[in-house]
């Protein structure tokens, strides 16, 4: 799924060659952050139930 987002920005415009890289890295970071935050919240709920 993440690699498909990169293929969209393969033909880069000449005036902004690094916009595709920036957007791709940002999207990957946001995706990873949402997954980790969700995982942390689930673990926190489990810990609160155990305590």
Residue, then its C-alpha position, 0 to 999 in steps of 0.5 A: x500500500x505504501x509503495x503504491x503511493x510512491x508510484x503516483x509521484x514517480x513522474x515528478x515535475x521539474x520545478x519541485x523534484x523533492x515534493x514526491x519524496x517529501x510527501x511519500x516519507x510524510x505519508x509513511x511516517x503518519x501511517x506508522x504513527x497511527x498504527x503505533x498509537x492505536x497499538x499503544x492505546x490498546x495496550x493501555x486499555x489492557x493494562x488498565x483492565x488488568x490492574 
